[in-house]
Amino acid sequence: MIYLKQLGAHAELLTQGIHEMGLLVQVEQVERLAQYAGLLHKWGSVYNLTANKEVSQIVTLHLLDSLVVVGPLLREAPALKTLLDVGSGAGLPGVVLSIMCPDVQVHCIDAVAKKAAFIKQVAIALGLSNLHAHHGRVEDFEGVFEVITSRAFSSLLDFVSLTAKNLSPTGLWMAMKGRVSPAEIEVLPARVDVFHVEPLRVPAVDAIRNIVWLKHGADKVTPF
């Protein structure tokens, strides 16, 4: 548990948060999460990876904030094999999901080259063969996925419009949001079905968190 020990007092914050979420984890997964936190702390300021650079913030506002969607994701897509994380930044939630879901091929795309390069280095350092990083614009990205996720990437309309071509006919969009505006949902086209807005509670984080679950509507055939 080399990397977990390096988190010092923040290690308990991570492990207690995982326990409160009811997640079943292997020792190796917790160690990889801790190693990832260390890499974010080491390189965060150098490459301007995240706004929150203190270890406590990395554990709560990044790791726990991403871990909280693991349970809902596996509930909605229990046979999941492919996932795309759009506007992944430093790999949130993509890296966390690749650690927690080793049978899922997780692809992270970001328009900033240094962030995509960081995710590639994380995949190598953590030995995550199921984690793939891509540099580019999502509207130009090829590939079809069972789940497409984003974490405060853009408006829901932009999110689904840019990625509709990449979502399988039976796939799901999982939009990680703070407060959800009804107006943001109302402007979505009829060919997008918002079937659940799921409130979340992130341990040690006093903030509103939601997942907006979406899928192709019945009349989905024409592209956006």
N, CA, C and O of each residue as an XYZ file, in Angstrom:
896
protein
N       0.840     -1.211      0.000
C       0.000      0.000      0.000
C       0.872      1.257      0.000
O       0.634      2.190      0.767
N       1.865      1.268     -0.854
C       2.824      2.373     -0.893
C       2.129      3.702     -1.162
O       2.349      4.675     -0.440
N       1.304      3.749     -2.182
C       0.723      5.017     -2.608
C      -0.368      5.486     -1.656
O      -0.528      6.688     -1.444
N      -1.114      4.557     -1.085
C      -2.131      4.940     -0.114
C      -1.478      5.590      1.105
O      -2.001      6.568      1.638
N      -0.341      5.053      1.548
C       0.377      5.625      2.687
C       0.865      7.039      2.362
O       0.936      7.893      3.245
N       1.196      7.276      1.111
C       1.684      8.599      0.723
C       0.599      9.671      0.814
O       0.906     10.862      0.866
N      -0.663      9.254      0.832
C      -1.749     10.215      0.992
C      -1.843     10.717      2.425
O      -2.517     11.709      2.702
N      -1.159     10.023      3.339
C      -1.147     10.441      4.736
C      -2.546     10.458      5.341
O      -3.292      9.484      5.242
N      -2.887     11.577      5.967
C      -4.181     11.692      6.638
C      -5.352     11.626      5.662
O      -6.484     11.353      6.060
N      -5.077     11.874      4.396
C      -6.151     11.876      3.411
C      -6.517     10.462      2.953
O      -7.534     10.272      2.285
N      -5.710      9.488      3.301
C      -6.008      8.107      2.931
C      -7.320      7.648      3.552
O      -8.121      6.975      2.902
N      -7.536      8.014      4.815
C      -8.774      7.626      5.486
C      -9.977      8.294      4.831
O     -11.057      7.707      4.773
N      -9.797      9.513      4.340
C     -10.867     10.220      3.647
C     -11.308      9.433      2.417
O     -12.501      9.326      2.131
N     -10.330      8.884      1.693
C     -10.628      8.098      0.508
C     -11.302      6.781      0.861
O     -12.345      6.444      0.301
N     -10.715      6.045      1.779
C     -11.254      4.730      2.122
C     -12.620      4.836      2.799
O     -13.498      4.009      2.550
N     -12.807      5.842      3.651
C     -14.097      6.022      4.301
C     -15.164      6.403      3.281
O     -16.304      5.945      3.365
N     -14.790      7.240      2.320
C     -15.736      7.625      1.269
C     -16.175      6.433      0.441
O     -17.354      6.294      0.113
N     -15.226      5.575      0.104
C     -15.547      4.359     -0.657
C     -16.498      3.479      0.150
O     -17.451      2.921     -0.393
N     -16.233      3.362      1.442
C     -17.092      2.556      2.318
C     -18.507      3.129      2.373
O     -19.483      2.382      2.299
N     -18.619      4.444      2.502
C     -19.939      5.072      2.586
C     -20.739      4.874      1.306
O     -21.967      4.805      1.348
N     -20.058      4.782      0.177
C     -20.752      4.560     -1.096
C     -21.173      3.108     -1.280
O     -21.957      2.793     -2.175
N     -20.654      2.231     -0.437
C     -20.992      0.820     -0.560
C     -20.324      0.132     -1.728
O     -20.835     -0.867     -2.234
N     -19.193      0.649     -2.163
C     -18.486      0.064     -3.303
C     -17.621     -1.110     -2.852
O     -16.950     -1.050     -1.822
N     -17.652     -2.167     -3.641
C     -16.786     -3.317     -3.402
C     -15.507     -3.113     -4.191
O     -15.534     -3.066     -5.421
N     -14.392     -2.992     -3.497
C     -13.130     -2.695     -4.177
C     -12.048     -3.673     -3.734
O     -12.062     -4.199     -2.621
N     -11.113     -3.893     -4.648
C      -9.934     -4.684     -4.345
C      -8.844     -3.758     -3.807
O      -8.844     -2.556     -4.072
N      -7.927     -4.335     -3.054
C      -6.808     -3.555     -2.516
C      -6.053     -2.863     -3.642
O      -5.643     -1.710     -3.507
N      -5.871     -3.573     -4.757
C      -5.129     -3.016     -5.885
C      -5.840     -1.800     -6.473
O      -5.190     -0.870     -6.952
N      -7.162     -1.804     -6.440
C      -7.912     -0.666     -6.979
C      -7.745      0.570     -6.100
O      -7.574      1.678     -6.609
N      -7.794      0.386     -4.798
C      -7.589      1.518     -3.891
C      -6.177      2.073     -4.052
O      -5.966      3.286     -4.023
N      -5.218      1.171     -4.221
C      -3.835      1.599     -4.407
C      -3.674      2.394     -5.696
O      -2.935      3.378     -5.733
N      -4.357      1.975     -6.745
C      -4.292      2.709     -8.012
C      -4.966      4.073     -7.896
O      -4.471      5.056     -8.447
N      -6.070      4.140     -7.198
C      -6.715      5.436     -6.968
C      -5.774      6.382     -6.230
O      -5.678      7.561     -6.570
N      -5.088      5.868     -5.231
C      -4.142      6.683     -4.469
C      -2.969      7.115     -5.349
O      -2.497      8.248     -5.250
N      -2.501      6.208     -6.212
C      -1.408      6.549     -7.121
C      -1.841      7.636     -8.101
O      -1.080      8.556     -8.401
N      -3.057      7.519     -8.589
C      -3.603      8.536     -9.493
C      -3.693      9.889     -8.792
O      -3.364     10.917     -9.384
N      -4.138      9.897     -7.535
C      -4.189     11.137     -6.763
C      -2.798     11.754     -6.654
O      -2.640     12.970     -6.760
N      -1.792     10.904     -6.442
C      -0.423     11.399     -6.361
C       0.045     12.023     -7.657
O       0.733     13.043     -7.641
N      -0.316     11.427     -8.774
C       0.066     11.973    -10.084
C      -0.644     13.294    -10.347
O      -0.046     14.226    -10.885
N      -1.921     13.378     -9.970
C      -2.648     14.645    -10.120
C      -2.006     15.740     -9.281
O      -1.895     16.884     -9.723
N      -1.585     15.390     -8.072
C      -0.957     16.375     -7.193
C       0.406     16.800     -7.732
O       0.755     17.980     -7.690
N       1.170     15.840     -8.237
C       2.517     16.131     -8.720
C       2.505     16.985     -9.975
O       3.277     17.936    -10.094
N       1.622     16.644    -10.917
C       1.649     17.294    -12.221
C       0.540     18.322    -12.427
O       0.506     19.009    -13.449
N      -0.373     18.428    -11.449
C      -1.511     19.324    -11.616
C      -1.131     20.770    -11.865
O      -1.677     21.420    -12.757
N      -0.199     21.268    -11.082
C       0.213     22.668    -11.236
C       1.069     22.863    -12.477
O       0.953     23.877    -13.166
N       1.922     21.897    -12.760
C       2.827     22.011    -13.911
C       2.044     22.110    -15.215
O       2.353     22.933    -16.076
N       1.025     21.261    -15.351
C       0.267     21.199    -16.599
C      -1.123     21.837    -16.481
O      -1.922     21.769    -17.415
N      -1.403     22.451    -15.343
C      -2.707     23.087    -15.128
C      -3.843     22.105    -15.425
O      -4.755     22.402    -16.197
N      -3.767     20.935    -14.799
C      -4.710     19.855    -15.098
C      -6.076     20.083    -14.481
O      -7.099     19.814    -15.110
N      -6.098     20.583    -13.239
C      -7.357     20.791    -12.535
C      -7.313     22.100    -11.769
O      -6.245     22.658    -11.517
N      -8.498     22.578    -11.402
C      -8.567     23.815    -10.612
C      -8.227     23.549     -9.153
O      -7.754     24.439     -8.447
N      -8.470     22.314     -8.701
C      -8.234     21.958     -7.300
C      -6.957     21.131     -7.200
O      -6.891     20.019     -7.724
N      -5.947     21.670     -6.529
C      -4.625     21.045     -6.558
C      -4.158     20.522     -5.201
O      -3.152     19.815     -5.132
N      -4.864     20.854     -4.126
C      -4.503     20.327     -2.814
C      -4.929     18.865     -2.721
O      -5.913     18.463     -3.341
N      -4.185     18.064     -1.942
C      -4.476     16.635     -1.860
C      -5.896     16.382     -1.365
O      -6.592     15.513     -1.890
N      -6.324     17.134     -0.362
C      -7.678     16.944      0.168
C      -8.725     17.212     -0.899
O      -9.735     16.511     -0.970
N      -8.490     18.224     -1.731
C      -9.429     18.548     -2.805
C      -9.402     17.484     -3.899
O     -10.440     17.141     -4.465
N      -8.220     16.968     -4.189
C      -8.110     15.913     -5.197
C      -8.889     14.675     -4.764
O      -9.583     14.053     -5.569
N      -8.768     14.325     -3.488
C      -9.468     13.138     -2.986
C     -10.980     13.349     -3.001
O     -11.720     12.469     -3.441
N     -11.446     14.505     -2.527
C     -12.892     14.713     -2.412
C     -13.528     15.180     -3.714
O     -14.482     14.568     -4.194
N     -13.008     16.258     -4.288
C     -13.655     16.890     -5.433
C     -13.356     16.203     -6.765
O     -13.975     16.518     -7.781
N     -12.411     15.269     -6.760
C     -12.103     14.546     -7.993
C     -12.330     13.047     -7.845
O     -13.139     12.474     -8.575
N     -11.634     12.402     -6.915
C     -11.783     10.947     -6.788
C     -13.175     10.566     -6.288
O     -13.884      9.818     -6.961
N     -13.573     11.063     -5.131
C     -14.889     10.696     -4.596
C     -16.008     11.191     -5.498
O     -17.023     10.514     -5.662
N     -15.828     12.356     -6.074
C     -16.844     12.936     -6.959
C     -17.032     12.088     -8.218
O     -18.109     12.096     -8.813
N     -15.990     11.358     -8.626
C     -16.094     10.451     -9.770
C     -16.539      9.061     -9.333
O     -17.308      8.403    -10.034
N     -16.060      8.616     -8.181
C     -16.425      7.297     -7.678
C     -17.920      7.162     -7.429
O     -18.463      6.062     -7.526
N     -18.592      8.259     -7.110
C     -20.003      8.197     -6.746
C     -20.888      7.729     -7.902
O     -22.019      7.299     -7.675
N     -20.387      7.807     -9.139
C     -21.217      7.379    -10.279
C     -21.013      5.903    -10.623
O     -21.728      5.364    -11.468
N     -20.052      5.246     -9.983
C     -19.762      3.853    -10.326
C     -20.965      2.955    -10.084
O     -21.346      2.179    -10.960
N     -21.565      3.053     -8.908
C     -22.733      2.231     -8.585
C     -23.885      2.447     -9.547
O     -24.405      1.476    -10.097
N     -24.307      3.696     -9.773
C     -25.382      3.951    -10.738
C     -25.045      3.470    -12.158
O     -25.916      2.962    -12.864
N     -23.798      3.631    -12.566
C     -23.396      3.191    -13.901
C     -23.555      1.684    -14.060
O     -24.109      1.222    -15.057
N     -23.079      0.923    -13.096
C     -23.160     -0.530    -13.184
C     -24.604     -1.019    -13.018
O     -24.949     -2.100    -13.493
N     -25.434     -0.237    -12.354
C     -26.851     -0.577    -12.248
C     -27.552     -0.402    -13.593
O     -28.340     -1.256    -13.998
N     -27.270      0.695    -14.281
C     -27.938      0.988    -15.548
C     -27.347      0.207    -16.716
O     -28.049     -0.090    -17.682
N     -26.063     -0.126    -16.633
C     -25.398     -0.837    -17.741
C     -24.557     -1.974    -17.179
O     -23.328     -1.914    -17.232
N     -25.200     -3.015    -16.639
C     -24.459     -4.094    -15.962
C     -23.543     -4.905    -16.876
O     -22.582     -5.517    -16.410
N     -23.838     -4.911    -18.174
C     -23.004     -5.666    -19.118
C     -22.099     -4.745    -19.930
O     -21.664     -5.105    -21.024
N     -21.819     -3.572    -19.403
C     -21.060     -2.541    -20.108
C     -19.677     -3.026    -20.531
O     -18.958     -3.655    -19.755
N     -19.318     -2.717    -21.789
C     -17.991     -3.072    -22.304
C     -17.224     -1.868    -22.857
O     -15.993     -1.872    -22.872
N     -17.949     -0.835    -23.314
C     -17.268      0.325    -23.906
C     -17.872      1.620    -23.387
O     -19.091      1.762    -23.292
N     -16.984      2.575    -23.050
C     -17.428      3.869    -22.526
C     -16.536      4.965    -23.068
O     -15.321      4.796    -23.180
N     -17.147      6.092    -23.406
C     -16.421      7.273    -23.867
C     -16.614      8.404    -22.877
O     -17.746      8.750    -22.537
N     -15.502      8.987    -22.406
C     -15.524     10.132    -21.502
C     -15.147     11.367    -22.306
O     -14.014     11.491    -22.771
N     -16.098     12.276    -22.465
C     -15.940     13.440    -23.335
C     -15.456     14.644    -22.526
O     -15.975     14.930    -21.447
N     -14.452     15.344    -23.065
C     -13.895     16.474    -22.335
C     -13.300     16.013    -21.024
O     -13.546     16.601    -19.971
N     -12.514     14.953    -21.100
C     -12.067     14.229    -19.905
C     -11.105     15.020    -19.034
O     -10.960     14.720    -17.849
N     -10.448     16.020    -19.596
C      -9.497     16.800    -18.805
C      -8.353     15.939    -18.318
O      -7.636     15.338    -19.118
N      -8.179     15.877    -17.007
C      -7.106     15.065    -16.417
C      -7.507     13.600    -16.242
O      -6.794     12.815    -15.617
N      -8.682     13.246    -16.817
C      -9.134     11.858    -16.744
C     -10.253     11.627    -15.759
O     -10.349     10.563    -15.148
N     -11.100     12.627    -15.608
C     -12.201     12.542    -14.641
C     -13.537     12.630    -15.366
O     -13.831     13.652    -15.986
N     -14.341     11.595    -15.303
C     -14.203     10.413    -14.450
C     -13.511      9.216    -15.104
O     -13.406      8.157    -14.486
N     -13.031      9.369    -16.360
C     -12.560      8.224    -17.126
C     -11.532      7.347    -16.440
O     -11.671      6.124    -16.434
N     -10.496      7.952    -15.859
C      -9.454      7.158    -15.203
C     -10.042      6.383    -14.025
O      -9.760      5.197    -13.850
N     -10.858      7.058    -13.224
C     -11.477      6.406    -12.062
C     -12.347      5.235    -12.511
O     -12.317      4.173    -11.891
N     -13.119      5.416    -13.578
C     -13.979      4.342    -14.076
C     -13.163      3.180    -14.622
O     -13.556      2.024    -14.471
N     -12.036      3.472    -15.251
C     -11.189      2.385    -15.773
C     -10.580      1.569    -14.634
O     -10.376      0.363    -14.773
N     -10.292      2.219    -13.517
C      -9.771      1.509    -12.342
C     -10.858      0.629    -11.729
O     -10.617     -0.530    -11.391
N     -12.040      1.186    -11.592
C     -13.124      0.485    -10.912
C     -13.827     -0.541    -11.785
O     -14.467     -1.459    -11.272
N     -13.715     -0.394    -13.098
C     -14.419     -1.286    -14.044
C     -13.398     -1.865    -15.024
O     -13.368     -1.458    -16.186
N     -12.569     -2.797    -14.582
C     -11.471     -3.295    -15.416
C     -11.913     -4.020    -16.681
O     -11.112     -4.189    -17.601
N     -13.171     -4.453    -16.748
C     -13.664     -5.141    -17.936
C     -14.231     -4.182    -18.979
O     -14.670     -4.606    -20.048
N     -14.220     -2.897    -18.666
C     -14.750     -1.882    -19.582
C     -13.594     -1.167    -20.272
O     -12.652     -0.709    -19.626
N     -13.685     -1.079    -21.603
C     -12.712     -0.302    -22.368
C     -13.125      1.167    -22.297
O     -14.134      1.569    -22.877
N     -12.328      1.963    -21.575
C     -12.651      3.367    -21.334
C     -11.801      4.249    -22.248
O     -10.572      4.175    -22.235
N     -12.470      5.077    -23.035
C     -11.788      5.998    -23.938
C     -12.039      7.421    -23.470
O     -13.183      7.828    -23.271
N     -10.963      8.171    -23.296
C     -11.043      9.562    -22.848
C     -10.598     10.468    -23.987
O      -9.553     10.239    -24.596
N     -11.385     11.488    -24.273
C     -10.996     12.431    -25.317
C     -11.011     13.847    -24.764
O     -11.917     14.238    -24.028
N      -9.975     14.613    -25.138
C      -9.907     16.014    -24.728
C      -9.229     16.813    -25.832
O      -8.335     16.317    -26.517
N      -9.667     18.055    -25.994
C      -9.115     18.908    -27.042
C      -7.751     19.481    -26.685
O      -7.059     20.022    -27.547
N      -7.358     19.366    -25.411
C      -6.065     19.893    -24.959
C      -5.033     18.771    -24.978
O      -5.187     17.762    -24.288
N      -3.992     18.952    -25.763
C      -3.008     17.886    -25.994
C      -2.324     17.434    -24.707
O      -2.134     16.235    -24.500
N      -1.955     18.373    -23.844
C      -1.206     17.996    -22.638
C      -2.065     17.177    -21.676
O      -1.542     16.361    -20.917
N      -3.374     17.390    -21.706
C      -4.251     16.612    -20.840
C      -4.408     15.185    -21.369
O      -4.402     14.228    -20.595
N      -4.545     15.050    -22.674
C      -4.603     13.713    -23.263
C      -3.290     12.972    -23.028
O      -3.292     11.771    -22.758
N      -2.175     13.684    -23.129
C      -0.866     13.068    -22.888
C      -0.737     12.615    -21.439
O      -0.151     11.569    -21.161
N      -1.283     13.400    -20.518
C      -1.251     13.014    -19.104
C      -2.016     11.717    -18.880
O      -1.546     10.838    -18.159
N      -3.185     11.591    -19.488
C      -3.974     10.365    -19.332
C      -3.214      9.167    -19.885
O      -3.264      8.083    -19.304
N      -2.514      9.348    -20.994
C      -1.701      8.252    -21.544
C      -0.629      7.827    -20.546
O      -0.371      6.635    -20.373
N      -0.011      8.795    -19.898
C       1.012      8.470    -18.901
C       0.409      7.777    -17.682
O       1.026      6.887    -17.096
N      -0.784      8.186    -17.311
C      -1.479      7.530    -16.187
C      -1.749      6.065    -16.529
O      -1.550      5.182    -15.695
N      -2.201      5.813    -17.754
C      -2.481      4.438    -18.177
C      -1.240      3.575    -18.072
O      -1.315      2.418    -17.657
N      -0.094      4.135    -18.447
C       1.174      3.388    -18.381
C       1.592      3.189    -16.924
O       1.932      2.079    -16.516
N       1.565      4.269    -16.148
C       2.035      4.211    -14.762
C       1.188      3.272    -13.906
O       1.715      2.582    -13.033
N      -0.118      3.244    -14.151
C      -1.022      2.430    -13.345
C      -1.276      1.050    -13.952
O      -1.978      0.225    -13.368
N      -0.696      0.809    -15.130
C      -0.889     -0.489    -15.779
C      -2.327     -0.741    -16.181
O      -2.837     -1.850    -16.017
N      -2.988      0.288    -16.710
C      -4.402      0.186    -17.088
C      -4.508     -0.056    -18.594
O      -4.540      0.889    -19.383
N      -4.561     -1.308    -18.976
C      -4.641     -1.651    -20.394
C      -6.004     -1.320    -20.995
O      -6.155     -1.300    -22.217
N      -6.988     -1.064    -20.152
C      -8.335     -0.727    -20.640
C      -8.581      0.771    -20.734
O      -9.697      1.197    -21.029
N      -7.547      1.576    -20.484
C      -7.674      3.038    -20.538
C      -6.987      3.569    -21.784
O      -5.818      3.275    -22.034
N      -7.727      4.359    -22.571
C      -7.218      4.872    -23.850
C      -7.450      6.381    -23.920
O      -8.551      6.856    -23.641
N      -6.429      7.124    -24.289
C      -6.515      8.578    -24.359
C      -6.460      9.042    -25.805
O      -5.718      8.491    -26.619
N      -7.250     10.056    -26.115
C      -7.307     10.598    -27.472
C      -7.275     12.123    -27.407
O      -7.961     12.733    -26.587
N      -6.490     12.719    -28.260
C      -6.440     14.169    -28.363
C      -7.224     14.583    -29.594
O      -6.959     14.102    -30.696
N      -8.189     15.475    -29.410
C      -8.949     15.951    -30.553
C     -10.305     16.485    -30.145
O     -10.653     16.525    -28.965
N     -11.060     16.893    -31.146
C     -12.407     17.411    -30.933
C     -13.398     16.259    -31.026
O     -13.299     15.420    -31.922
N     -14.334     16.219    -30.121
C     -15.253     15.088    -30.077
C     -16.101     15.005    -31.340
O     -16.483     13.911    -31.755
N     -16.399     16.145    -31.955
C     -17.208     16.113    -33.173
C     -16.489     15.421    -34.327
O     -17.125     15.004    -35.295
N     -15.167     15.298    -34.229
C     -14.390     14.621    -35.266
C     -14.036     13.187    -34.880
O     -13.377     12.482    -35.645
N     -14.466     12.759    -33.708
C     -14.038     11.467    -33.176
C     -14.892     10.331    -33.723
O     -16.118     10.430    -33.763
N     -14.242      9.258    -34.141
C     -14.940      8.091    -34.667
C     -15.116      7.057    -33.551
O     -14.388      7.070    -32.558
N     -16.081      6.175    -33.727
C     -16.291      5.103    -32.763
C     -17.683      5.139    -32.175
O     -18.296      6.201    -32.064
N     -18.179      3.970    -31.800
C     -19.509      3.846    -31.218
C     -19.366      3.198    -29.845
O     -18.612      2.240    -29.675
N     -20.102      3.735    -28.864
C     -19.935      3.320    -27.474
C     -21.287      3.049    -26.820
O     -22.314      3.605    -27.210
N     -21.253      2.184    -25.822
C     -22.475      1.827    -25.102
C     -22.880      2.901    -24.103
O     -24.069      3.113    -23.864
N     -21.904      3.574    -23.522
C     -22.167      4.688    -22.603
C     -21.229      5.834    -22.961
O     -20.042      5.628    -23.212
N     -21.780      7.039    -22.979
C     -20.963      8.247    -23.154
C     -21.209      9.127    -21.941
O     -22.355      9.408    -21.589
N     -20.137      9.556    -21.308
C     -20.263     10.370    -20.107
C     -19.513     11.682    -20.245
O     -18.634     11.830    -21.094
N     -19.871     12.618    -19.406
C     -19.138     13.887    -19.308
C     -19.312     14.407    -17.897
O     -20.295     14.099    -17.222
N     -18.362     15.185    -17.467
C     -18.401     15.785    -16.132
C     -18.298     17.298    -16.304
O     -17.217     17.855    -16.493
N     -19.467     17.943    -16.231
C     -19.531     19.400    -16.413
C     -18.862     19.833    -17.710
O     -18.146     20.834    -17.746
N     -19.101     19.068    -18.779
C     -18.457     19.322    -20.068
C     -19.070     20.523    -20.780
O     -18.346     21.400    -21.251
N     -20.376     20.568    -20.859
C     -21.070     21.631    -21.586
C     -22.549     21.520    -21.268
O     -22.941     20.799    -20.351
N     -23.366     22.229    -22.018
C     -24.805     22.086    -21.857
C     -25.222     20.692    -22.324
O     -24.518     20.056    -23.107
N     -26.357     20.229    -21.842
C     -26.861     18.931    -22.271
C     -27.075     18.893    -23.777
O     -26.801     17.882    -24.423
N     -27.566     19.999    -24.338
C     -27.814     20.042    -25.772
C     -26.524     19.863    -26.562
O     -26.477     19.079    -27.511
N     -25.489     20.579    -26.179
C     -24.199     20.431    -26.859
C     -23.645     19.024    -26.668
O     -23.111     18.430    -27.604
N     -23.774     18.497    -25.460
C     -23.248     17.175    -25.150
C     -23.857     16.111    -26.053
O     -23.132     15.332    -26.671
N     -25.177     16.074    -26.133
C     -25.808     15.028    -26.942
C     -25.679     15.308    -28.438
O     -25.581     14.375    -29.235
N     -25.677     16.577    -28.824
C     -25.549     16.908    -30.247
C     -24.188     16.497    -30.800
O     -24.087     15.975    -31.911
N     -23.141     16.740    -30.009
C     -21.786     16.436    -30.462
C     -21.482     14.941    -30.461
O     -20.595     14.490    -31.186
N     -22.208     14.174    -29.658
C     -21.861     12.757    -29.480
C     -22.936     11.790    -29.953
O     -22.775     10.580    -29.798
N     -24.032     12.290    -30.528
C     -25.117     11.399    -30.958
C     -24.630     10.331    -31.917
O     -25.098      9.193    -31.874
N     -23.697     10.687    -32.779
C     -23.168      9.726    -33.757
C     -22.348      8.633    -33.098
O     -22.154      7.567    -33.682
N     -21.862      8.885    -31.882
C     -20.984      7.939    -31.181
C     -21.725      7.020    -30.222
O     -21.135      6.079    -29.691
N     -23.013      7.278    -29.991
C     -23.766      6.468    -29.033
C     -24.496      5.354    -29.762
O     -25.197      5.607    -30.742
N     -24.339      4.128    -29.297
C     -25.010      2.993    -29.915
C     -26.524      3.176    -29.815
O     -26.991      3.911    -28.945
N     -27.299      2.528    -30.682
C     -28.756      2.704    -30.670
C     -29.401      2.409    -29.319
O     -30.414      3.016    -28.974
N     -28.834      1.498    -28.566
C     -29.382      1.159    -27.248
C     -28.537      1.734    -26.111
O     -28.684      1.338    -24.955
N     -27.654      2.667    -26.451
C     -26.710      3.196    -25.471
C     -27.310      4.261    -24.562
O     -28.462      4.666    -24.717
N     -26.484      4.704    -23.600
C     -26.906      5.685    -22.604
C     -25.911      6.840    -22.545
O     -24.699      6.648    -22.641
N     -26.455      8.035    -22.385
C     -25.637      9.179    -21.998
C     -25.722      9.320    -20.476
O     -26.807      9.224    -19.902
N     -24.589      9.545    -19.829
C     -24.530      9.766    -18.394
C     -23.866     11.123    -18.166
O     -22.640     11.224    -18.145
N     -24.676     12.154    -17.997
C     -24.156     13.510    -17.824
C     -24.040     13.820    -16.342
O     -25.042     13.852    -15.626
N     -22.814     14.048    -15.882
C     -22.568     14.398    -14.490
C     -22.695     15.916    -14.349
O     -21.965     16.680    -14.980
N     -23.638     16.326    -13.507
C     -23.937     17.748    -13.379
C     -24.000     18.155    -11.915
O     -24.090     17.315    -11.020
N     -23.952     19.449    -11.696
C     -24.267     19.993    -10.396
C     -25.769     20.213    -10.349
O     -26.540     19.256    -10.407
N     -26.183     21.453    -10.247
C     -27.614     21.769    -10.306
C     -28.100     21.615    -11.743
O     -27.422     22.043    -12.677
N     -29.254     21.015    -11.924
C     -29.802     20.783    -13.259
C     -30.940     21.767    -13.502
O     -31.911     21.815    -12.747
N     -30.802     22.543    -14.560
C     -31.826     23.526    -14.905
C     -32.911     22.880    -15.766
O     -32.594     22.234    -16.765
N     -34.181     23.040    -15.399
C     -35.258     22.509    -16.257
C     -35.185     23.062    -17.674
O     -35.514     22.365    -18.634
N     -34.755     24.312    -17.805
C     -34.658     24.927    -19.127
C     -33.645     24.196    -20.004
O     -33.809     24.108    -21.221
N     -32.581     23.667    -19.361
C     -31.562     22.938    -20.112
C     -32.125     21.637    -20.687
O     -31.706     21.188    -21.754
N     -33.064     21.047    -19.977
C     -33.696     19.813    -20.450
C     -34.753     20.119    -21.499
O     -34.906     19.374    -22.467
N     -35.477     21.208    -21.311
C     -36.585     21.546    -22.205
C     -36.141     21.811    -23.636
O     -36.917     21.599    -24.567
N     -34.912     22.268    -23.830
C     -34.454     22.602    -25.184
C     -33.945     21.380    -25.944
O     -33.606     21.485    -27.123
N     -33.887     20.229    -25.288
C     -33.432     19.026    -25.975
C     -34.461     18.590    -27.007
O     -35.661     18.726    -26.772
N     -34.009     18.063    -28.155
C     -34.954     17.609    -29.184
C     -35.719     16.365    -28.734
O     -35.293     15.658    -27.821
N     -36.836     16.113    -29.377
C     -37.688     14.984    -29.002
C     -36.980     13.652    -29.184
O     -37.333     12.668    -28.535
N     -35.982     13.612    -30.064
C     -35.286     12.340    -30.303
C     -34.293     12.000    -29.190
O     -33.565     11.012    -29.287
N     -34.263     12.815    -28.139
C     -33.474     12.518    -26.944
C     -34.432     12.331    -25.775
O     -35.265     13.196    -25.505
N     -34.314     11.212    -25.090
C     -35.188     10.883    -23.976
C     -34.420     11.031    -22.661
O     -33.484     10.278    -22.394
N     -34.820     12.002    -21.845
C     -34.270     12.142    -20.492
C     -35.122     11.259    -19.591
O     -36.246     11.621    -19.246
N     -34.589     10.098    -19.208
C     -35.426      9.160    -18.484
C     -35.194      9.171    -16.977
O     -35.922      8.508    -16.238
N     -34.192      9.914    -16.512
C     -33.994      9.955    -15.056
C     -32.993     11.055    -14.713
O     -31.926     11.141    -15.321
N     -33.340     11.888    -13.744
C     -32.381     12.816    -13.139
C     -32.140     12.299    -11.729
O     -33.029     12.343    -10.878
N     -30.929     11.810    -11.490
C     -30.623     11.081    -10.262
C     -29.751     11.912     -9.323
O     -28.597     12.195     -9.647
N     -30.282     12.306     -8.169
C     -29.467     13.050     -7.203
C     -28.437     12.146     -6.543
O     -28.702     10.970     -6.292
N     -27.275     12.694     -6.266
C     -26.182     11.948     -5.663
C     -25.707     12.650     -4.398
O     -25.854     13.862     -4.246
N     -25.137     11.862     -3.498
C     -24.479     12.448     -2.332
C     -23.033     11.978     -2.315
O     -22.750     10.785     -2.209
N     -22.134     12.929     -2.422
C     -20.705     12.614     -2.416
C     -20.177     12.791     -0.992
O     -20.292     13.881     -0.431
N     -19.604     11.751     -0.401
C     -19.054     11.879      0.952
C     -18.042     13.022      1.044
O     -17.185     13.175      0.173
N     -18.149     13.812      2.092
C     -17.226     14.912      2.392
C     -17.338     16.080      1.411
O     -16.497     16.978      1.427
N     -18.356     16.079      0.567
C     -18.551     17.176     -0.386
C     -19.928     17.781     -0.155
O     -20.943     17.107     -0.331
N     -19.965     19.042      0.234
C     -21.220     19.732      0.491
C     -21.615     20.513     -0.755
O     -21.448     21.730     -0.820
N     -22.140     19.796     -1.738
C     -22.523     20.415     -3.003
C     -23.564     19.542     -3.683
O     -23.655     18.341     -3.428
N     -24.344     20.165     -4.551
C     -25.376     19.444     -5.290
C     -24.727     18.672     -6.446
O     -23.948     19.225     -7.222
N     -25.060     17.409     -6.537
C     -24.570     16.562     -7.622
C     -25.729     15.742     -8.178
O     -26.561     15.242     -7.421
N     -25.780     15.606     -9.492
C     -26.811     14.821    -10.163
C     -26.218     14.095    -11.357
O     -25.223     14.526    -11.941
N     -26.851     12.986    -11.705
C     -26.621     12.368    -13.008
C     -27.879     12.601    -13.831
O     -28.988     12.319    -13.377
N     -27.703     13.113    -15.041
C     -28.815     13.176    -15.989
C     -28.627     12.009    -16.951
O     -27.658     11.961    -17.709
N     -29.568     11.069    -16.907
C     -29.529      9.889    -17.773
C     -30.357     10.159    -19.026
O     -31.509     10.585    -18.936
N     -29.774      9.915    -20.175
C     -30.454     10.151    -21.445
C     -30.226      8.968    -22.376
O     -29.280      8.198    -22.206
N     -31.112      8.836    -23.364
C     -30.943      7.821    -24.390
C     -31.611      8.311    -25.665
O     -32.327      9.313    -25.663
N     -31.365      7.587    -26.758
C     -32.030      7.927    -28.005
C     -33.534      7.737    -27.856
O     -33.991      6.734    -27.308
N     -34.302      8.711    -28.351
C     -35.742      8.578    -28.324
C     -36.232      7.650    -29.415
O     -35.453      7.175    -30.241
N     -37.529      7.397    -29.412
C     -38.114      6.428    -30.350
C     -37.934      6.842    -31.796
O     -37.853      5.991    -32.682
N     -37.869      8.162    -32.047
C     -37.770      8.611    -33.443
C     -36.334      8.926    -33.836
O     -36.095      9.652    -34.802
N     -35.372      8.378    -33.085
C     -33.968      8.608    -33.427
C     -33.581      7.786    -34.651
O     -33.521      6.557    -34.608
N     -33.324      8.489    -35.726
C     -32.753      7.880    -36.929
C     -31.906      8.926    -37.623
O     -30.775      8.664    -38.034
N     -32.476     10.123    -37.747
C     -31.776     11.196    -38.426
C     -30.675     11.762    -37.538
O     -30.854     11.849    -36.323
N     -29.547     12.147    -38.114
C     -28.459     12.711    -37.304
C     -28.819     14.103    -36.814
O     -29.747     14.737    -37.316
N     -28.075     14.560    -35.832
C     -28.279     15.912    -35.311
C     -27.725     16.928    -36.296
O     -27.797     18.131    -36.047
